[in-house]
Amino acid sequence: MTDDKRERGLEMMGKVYGFEFQDGPGAHFAATADHLFADIWSRPGLSLRDRRLLLLGALAAQGLSDVAEIQIGAALHNEELDEEQLREIALFLSHYVGWPLGTKLDNAVGSALHARRSSARS
């Protein structure tokens, strides 16, 4: 790993999630920053929004609504997706991943929107 690669990874993490990341310890953080974000999320060919849509589909299919909620919050923060689009994504995916998993995603959308609104009032 080079310092440049780590910096690129941290920068992309910040773009994806909407806040600045600091370097972290351990092999898991290194693989996340240096490979996933510096190499994979930084590849040409797909926008961050495209990648986020794909990731939301994969998370919905696995029932990982807690992780999806993080991605939904980031998509809202980065203005990649709005409430109407997120609700439509959940409805659309319900037909492909199954109604219970699509409903979990729709609930994650609701939770992320509630958290965002609560934060805005504070």
VEXMI-121592 format. One line per field, with one value per atom (N, C-alpha, C): residue number from 0; residue in three letters; atom name; x, y, z. Coordinates in nm, 3 decimals, always signed. Each point is the difference from the previous one (the first is absolute). Layout:
N
nr [NUM ...]
rest [ALA ...]
atom [CA ...]
xx [X ...]
yy [Y ...]
zz [Z ...]
This chain:
122
nr [0 0 0 1 1 1 2 2 2 3 3 3 4 4 4 5 5 5 6 6 6 7 7 7 8 8 8 9 9 9 10 10 10 11 11 11 12 12 12 13 13 13 14 14 14 15 15 15 16 16 16 17 17 17 18 18 18 19 19 19 20 20 20 21 21 21 22 22 22 23 23 23 24 24 24 25 25 25 26 26 26 27 27 27 28 28 28 29 29 29 30 30 30 31 31 31 32 32 32 33 33 33 34 34 34 35 35 35 36 36 36 37 37 37 38 38 38 39 39 39 40 40 40 41 41 41 42 42 42 43 43 43 44 44 44 45 45 45 46 46 46 47 47 47 48 48 48 49 49 49 50 50 50 51 51 51 52 52 52 53 53 53 54 54 54 55 55 55 56 56 56 57 57 57 58 58 58 59 59 59 60 60 60 61 61 61 62 62 62 63 63 63 64 64 64 65 65 65 66 66 66 67 67 67 68 68 68 69 69 69 70 70 70 71 71 71 72 72 72 73 73 73 74 74 74 75 75 75 76 76 76 77 77 77 78 78 78 79 79 79 80 80 80 81 81 81 82 82 82 83 83 83 84 84 84 85 85 85 86 86 86 87 87 87 88 88 88 89 89 89 90 90 90 91 91 91 92 92 92 93 93 93 94 94 94 95 95 95 96 96 96 97 97 97 98 98 98 99 99 99 100 100 100 101 101 101 102 102 102 103 103 103 104 104 104 105 105 105 106 106 106 107 107 107 108 108 108 109 109 109 110 110 110 111 111 111 112 112 112 113 113 113 114 114 114 115 115 115 116 116 116 117 117 117 118 118 118 119 119 119 120 120 120 121 121 121]
rest [MET MET MET THR THR THR ASP ASP ASP ASP ASP ASP LYS LYS LYS ARG ARG ARG GLU GLU GLU ARG ARG ARG GLY GLY GLY LEU LEU LEU GLU GLU GLU MET MET MET MET MET MET GLY GLY GLY LYS LYS LYS VAL VAL VAL TYR TYR TYR GLY GLY GLY PHE PHE PHE GLU GLU GLU PHE PHE PHE GLN GLN GLN ASP ASP ASP GLY GLY GLY PRO PRO PRO GLY GLY GLY ALA ALA ALA HIS HIS HIS PHE PHE PHE ALA ALA ALA ALA ALA ALA THR THR THR ALA ALA ALA ASP ASP ASP HIS HIS HIS LEU LEU LEU PHE PHE PHE ALA ALA ALA ASP ASP ASP ILE ILE ILE TRP TRP TRP SER SER SER ARG ARG ARG PRO PRO PRO GLY GLY GLY LEU LEU LEU SER SER SER LEU LEU LEU ARG ARG ARG ASP ASP ASP ARG ARG ARG ARG ARG ARG LEU LEU LEU LEU LEU LEU LEU LEU LEU LEU LEU LEU GLY GLY GLY ALA ALA ALA LEU LEU LEU ALA ALA ALA ALA ALA ALA GLN GLN GLN GLY GLY GLY LEU LEU LEU SER SER SER ASP ASP ASP VAL VAL VAL ALA ALA ALA GLU GLU GLU ILE ILE ILE GLN GLN GLN ILE ILE ILE GLY GLY GLY ALA ALA ALA ALA ALA ALA LEU LEU LEU HIS HIS HIS ASN ASN ASN GLU GLU GLU GLU GLU GLU LEU LEU LEU ASP ASP ASP GLU GLU GLU GLU GLU GLU GLN GLN GLN LEU LEU LEU ARG ARG ARG GLU GLU GLU ILE ILE ILE ALA ALA ALA LEU LEU LEU PHE PHE PHE LEU LEU LEU SER SER SER HIS HIS HIS TYR TYR TYR VAL VAL VAL GLY GLY GLY TRP TRP TRP PRO PRO PRO LEU LEU LEU GLY GLY GLY THR THR THR LYS LYS LYS LEU LEU LEU ASP ASP ASP ASN ASN ASN ALA ALA ALA VAL VAL VAL GLY GLY GLY SER SER SER ALA ALA ALA LEU LEU LEU HIS HIS HIS ALA ALA ALA ARG ARG ARG ARG ARG ARG SER SER SER SER SER SER ALA ALA ALA ARG ARG ARG SER SER SER]
atom [N CA C N CA C N CA C N CA C N CA C N CA C N CA C N CA C N CA C N CA C N CA C N CA C N CA C N CA C N CA C N CA C N CA C N CA C N CA C N CA C N CA C N CA C N CA C N CA C N CA C N CA C N CA C N CA C N CA C N CA C N CA C N CA C N CA C N CA C N CA C N CA C N CA C N CA C N CA C N CA C N CA C N CA C N CA C N CA C N CA C N CA C N CA C N CA C N CA C N CA C N CA C N CA C N CA C N CA C N CA C N CA C N CA C N CA C N CA C N CA C N CA C N CA C N CA C N CA C N CA C N CA C N CA C N CA C N CA C N CA C N CA C N CA C N CA C N CA C N CA C N CA C N CA C N CA C N CA C N CA C N CA C N CA C N CA C N CA C N CA C N CA C N CA C N CA C N CA C N CA C N CA C N CA C N CA C N CA C N CA C N CA C N CA C N CA C N CA C N CA C N CA C N CA C N CA C N CA C N CA C N CA C N CA C N CA C N CA C N CA C N CA C N CA C N CA C N CA C N CA C N CA C N CA C N CA C N CA C N CA C N CA C N CA C]
xx [+0.084 -0.084 +0.089 -0.036 +0.069 -0.086 +0.066 -0.075 -0.097 +0.041 -0.088 -0.127 +0.015 -0.117 -0.093 +0.057 -0.083 -0.074 +0.069 -0.064 -0.113 +0.022 -0.107 -0.119 +0.029 -0.107 -0.078 +0.070 -0.067 -0.082 +0.054 -0.073 -0.128 +0.007 -0.119 -0.100 +0.045 -0.090 -0.077 +0.069 -0.065 -0.104 +0.032 -0.097 -0.122 +0.022 -0.110 -0.091 +0.058 -0.080 -0.032 +0.066 -0.034 +0.065 +0.103 +0.076 +0.143 +0.089 +0.143 +0.035 +0.084 +0.050 +0.146 +0.036 +0.139 +0.052 +0.131 +0.061 -0.036 -0.015 -0.036 +0.096 -0.006 +0.092 -0.053 +0.090 -0.037 -0.011 +0.006 -0.004 -0.137 -0.108 -0.133 -0.017 +0.041 -0.009 +0.090 +0.119 +0.094 -0.062 -0.060 -0.062 -0.118 -0.075 -0.114 +0.047 +0.094 +0.047 +0.082 +0.098 +0.095 -0.057 -0.082 -0.054 -0.141 -0.094 -0.139 -0.020 +0.055 -0.026 +0.104 +0.129 +0.101 -0.003 -0.032 +0.001 -0.140 -0.093 -0.130 -0.096 -0.026 -0.092 +0.057 +0.129 +0.064 +0.013 -0.040 +0.012 -0.089 +0.042 -0.086 -0.115 -0.098 -0.106 -0.134 +0.000 -0.124 +0.012 -0.108 -0.002 -0.016 +0.022 -0.025 -0.147 -0.089 -0.143 -0.029 +0.062 -0.017 +0.044 +0.116 +0.053 -0.091 -0.052 -0.089 -0.128 -0.056 -0.120 +0.027 +0.112 +0.035 +0.017 +0.065 +0.023 -0.132 -0.091 -0.130 -0.075 +0.008 -0.062 +0.061 +0.132 +0.067 -0.033 -0.002 -0.032 -0.144 -0.091 -0.141 -0.013 +0.069 -0.009 +0.051 +0.090 +0.055 -0.071 -0.095 -0.072 +0.080 +0.102 +0.089 -0.048 -0.117 -0.062 +0.079 +0.075 +0.079 +0.112 +0.065 +0.104 -0.063 -0.116 -0.071 -0.036 -0.037 -0.036 +0.118 +0.120 +0.120 +0.015 -0.018 +0.012 -0.111 -0.118 -0.113 +0.029 +0.048 +0.036 +0.106 +0.099 +0.105 -0.053 -0.089 -0.059 -0.083 -0.071 -0.077 +0.094 +0.102 +0.097 +0.069 +0.038 +0.071 -0.095 -0.130 -0.103 +0.005 +0.033 +0.000 -0.141 -0.074 -0.136 -0.087 -0.128 -0.092 -0.100 -0.088 -0.094 -0.087 -0.052 -0.086 +0.076 +0.123 +0.080 +0.031 +0.033 +0.031 -0.121 -0.117 -0.122 -0.029 +0.025 -0.021 +0.098 +0.124 +0.100 -0.047 -0.049 -0.047 -0.118 -0.093 -0.115 +0.044 +0.087 +0.050 +0.072 +0.091 +0.077 -0.085 -0.111 -0.088 -0.043 -0.014 -0.043 +0.112 +0.122 +0.114 +0.067 +0.000 +0.065 -0.101 -0.128 -0.106 -0.058 -0.129 -0.070 +0.056 +0.031 +0.053 +0.133 +0.090 +0.128 -0.017 -0.089 -0.029 -0.062 -0.084 -0.061 +0.106 +0.097 +0.110 +0.076 +0.021 +0.068 -0.086 -0.129 -0.088 +0.001 +0.003 +0.011 +0.133 +0.107 +0.130 -0.005 -0.070 -0.019 -0.072 -0.108 -0.075 +0.085 +0.082 +0.088 +0.103 +0.059 +0.100 -0.063 -0.119 -0.069 -0.036 -0.046 -0.033 +0.124 +0.111 +0.123 +0.047 -0.014 +0.041 -0.087 -0.130 -0.092 +0.024 +0.024 +0.027 +0.129 +0.100 +0.128 -0.016 -0.084 -0.022 -0.071 -0.085 -0.071 +0.089 +0.107 +0.090 +0.090]
yy [-0.117 +0.117 +0.123 +0.096 +0.128 +0.103 +0.105 +0.108 +0.063 +0.007 +0.058 -0.083 -0.131 -0.087 +0.015 +0.005 +0.017 +0.134 +0.104 +0.133 -0.002 -0.068 -0.013 -0.075 -0.107 -0.078 +0.082 +0.074 +0.083 +0.110 +0.057 +0.104 -0.056 -0.119 -0.060 -0.039 -0.049 -0.031 +0.125 +0.113 +0.126 +0.040 -0.021 +0.031 -0.090 -0.128 -0.097 +0.026 +0.028 +0.011 +0.144 +0.097 +0.139 +0.061 -0.063 +0.061 -0.049 +0.073 -0.030 -0.123 -0.086 -0.119 +0.021 -0.050 -0.003 -0.141 -0.013 -0.132 -0.082 -0.130 -0.089 -0.117 -0.070 -0.113 -0.131 -0.093 -0.137 -0.033 -0.130 -0.050 +0.022 -0.007 +0.018 +0.143 +0.097 +0.139 +0.022 -0.058 +0.015 -0.054 -0.117 -0.058 +0.086 +0.053 +0.085 +0.126 +0.070 +0.128 -0.023 -0.090 -0.015 -0.077 -0.097 -0.078 +0.044 -0.013 +0.027 +0.144 +0.097 +0.139 +0.057 -0.026 +0.055 -0.070 -0.129 -0.074 -0.019 -0.053 -0.040 +0.118 +0.075 +0.114 +0.109 +0.002 +0.105 -0.035 -0.119 -0.042 +0.087 +0.019 +0.073 -0.091 +0.059 -0.078 +0.009 +0.018 +0.015 +0.121 +0.073 +0.113 -0.051 +0.086 -0.039 -0.038 +0.074 -0.032 -0.138 -0.032 -0.133 -0.108 +0.019 -0.098 -0.012 +0.113 -0.001 -0.078 +0.019 -0.074 -0.150 -0.039 -0.143 -0.054 +0.077 -0.043 -0.012 +0.094 -0.010 -0.126 -0.034 -0.124 -0.122 -0.003 -0.114 -0.010 +0.114 -0.001 -0.043 +0.047 -0.040 -0.151 -0.055 -0.143 -0.085 +0.056 -0.073 +0.032 +0.094 +0.038 +0.084 +0.067 +0.078 +0.145 +0.015 +0.132 +0.097 -0.049 +0.089 +0.066 -0.077 +0.055 +0.086 -0.043 +0.079 +0.137 +0.007 +0.128 +0.098 -0.051 +0.085 +0.053 -0.089 +0.040 +0.098 -0.020 +0.089 +0.139 +0.004 +0.129 +0.073 -0.074 +0.061 +0.048 -0.078 +0.041 +0.127 +0.011 +0.123 +0.118 -0.023 +0.106 +0.052 -0.093 +0.036 +0.044 -0.001 +0.037 -0.084 -0.128 -0.095 -0.053 -0.014 -0.054 +0.080 +0.015 +0.069 -0.101 +0.048 -0.090 -0.078 +0.068 -0.067 -0.111 +0.029 -0.101 -0.118 +0.027 -0.108 -0.089 +0.060 -0.079 -0.084 +0.057 -0.074 -0.116 +0.021 -0.107 -0.117 +0.030 -0.106 -0.075 +0.072 -0.065 -0.086 +0.054 -0.075 -0.127 +0.014 -0.116 -0.105 +0.042 -0.096 -0.111 +0.032 -0.098 -0.095 +0.035 -0.084 -0.070 +0.065 -0.060 -0.062 +0.020 -0.051 +0.113 -0.013 +0.108 +0.027 -0.102 +0.028 +0.077 -0.037 +0.071 +0.141 +0.015 +0.133 +0.089 -0.058 +0.074 +0.043 -0.089 +0.038 +0.120 +0.001 +0.114 +0.126 -0.012 +0.116 +0.051 -0.089 +0.041 +0.071 -0.047 +0.067 +0.140 +0.016 +0.133 +0.088 -0.050 +0.077 +0.038 -0.092 +0.027 +0.107 -0.011 +0.098 +0.138 +0.005 +0.128 +0.060 -0.084 +0.048 +0.056 -0.072 +0.046 +0.132 +0.011 +0.123 +0.118 -0.023 +0.107 +0.040 -0.099 +0.028 +0.081 -0.036 +0.071 +0.145 +0.018 +0.136 +0.089 -0.059 +0.078 +0.038 -0.077 +0.025 +0.118]
zz [+0.000 +0.000 +0.000 -0.082 +0.000 +0.070 +0.050 +0.064 -0.098 -0.129 -0.102 -0.017 -0.001 -0.015 +0.120 +0.119 +0.119 -0.006 -0.041 -0.012 -0.102 -0.113 -0.101 +0.057 +0.074 +0.062 +0.101 +0.086 +0.100 -0.066 -0.106 -0.073 -0.061 -0.062 -0.059 +0.108 +0.112 +0.110 +0.040 +0.006 +0.032 -0.103 -0.128 -0.106 +0.010 +0.025 +0.004 +0.119 +0.116 +0.122 +0.041 -0.061 +0.026 +0.123 +0.052 +0.109 -0.006 +0.064 -0.008 +0.083 -0.057 +0.070 +0.037 +0.115 +0.045 -0.016 -0.010 -0.011 +0.123 -0.020 +0.109 +0.012 +0.111 +0.023 -0.059 -0.017 -0.033 -0.147 -0.026 -0.137 -0.065 +0.078 -0.058 -0.050 +0.080 -0.045 -0.122 +0.002 -0.113 -0.128 +0.005 -0.119 -0.046 +0.096 -0.034 -0.071 +0.059 -0.057 -0.127 +0.005 -0.110 -0.119 +0.024 -0.111 -0.038 +0.094 -0.033 -0.049 +0.073 -0.038 -0.096 +0.020 -0.092 -0.135 -0.003 -0.126 -0.060 +0.077 -0.055 -0.017 +0.108 -0.011 -0.091 -0.024 -0.080 -0.148 -0.037 -0.140 -0.089 -0.124 -0.094 -0.047 -0.062 -0.062 +0.070 +0.131 +0.075 +0.091 +0.013 +0.093 +0.143 +0.097 +0.139 +0.018 -0.066 +0.008 -0.058 -0.114 -0.059 +0.098 +0.058 +0.095 +0.122 +0.046 +0.116 -0.033 -0.117 -0.040 -0.002 -0.056 -0.003 +0.141 +0.084 +0.137 +0.076 -0.020 +0.066 -0.043 -0.128 -0.047 +0.065 +0.009 +0.062 +0.149 +0.068 +0.143 +0.024 -0.086 +0.013 -0.019 -0.099 -0.029 +0.117 +0.078 +0.114 +0.131 -0.006 +0.121 +0.097 -0.050 +0.086 +0.011 +0.059 +0.007 +0.088 +0.099 +0.084 -0.082 -0.085 -0.087 -0.110 -0.050 -0.101 +0.055 +0.126 +0.060 -0.003 +0.020 -0.010 -0.142 -0.098 -0.141 -0.039 +0.051 -0.028 +0.056 +0.123 +0.060 -0.079 -0.047 -0.081 -0.134 -0.062 -0.128 +0.016 +0.110 +0.027 +0.024 +0.082 +0.030 -0.126 -0.087 -0.124 -0.112 +0.029 -0.097 -0.127 +0.018 -0.112 -0.024 +0.108 -0.006 +0.096 -0.036 +0.089 +0.058 +0.086 +0.067 -0.099 -0.098 -0.098 -0.074 -0.039 -0.070 +0.090 +0.126 +0.094 +0.026 +0.011 +0.019 -0.124 -0.117 -0.125 -0.012 +0.042 -0.002 +0.086 +0.121 +0.089 -0.061 -0.059 -0.063 -0.118 -0.084 -0.116 +0.045 +0.096 +0.044 +0.070 +0.059 +0.066 -0.095 -0.126 -0.099 -0.042 +0.031 -0.038 +0.118 +0.115 +0.117 +0.095 -0.026 +0.086 +0.084 +0.025 +0.070 +0.139 +0.081 +0.134 -0.004 -0.091 -0.008 -0.057 -0.096 -0.053 +0.106 +0.084 +0.109 +0.102 +0.027 +0.089 -0.057 -0.132 -0.061 +0.012 -0.024 +0.013 +0.144 +0.097 +0.140 +0.027 -0.063 +0.015 -0.059 -0.112 -0.059 +0.101 +0.059 +0.099 +0.120 +0.048 +0.114 -0.034 -0.118 -0.042 -0.016 -0.057 -0.016 +0.136 +0.092 +0.134 +0.070 -0.009 +0.062 -0.061 -0.131 -0.069 +0.044 +0.010 +0.041 +0.146 +0.084 +0.141 +0.015 -0.078 +0.004 -0.048 -0.101 -0.054 +0.101 +0.085 +0.101 +0.116 +0.022 +0.114 -0.021]
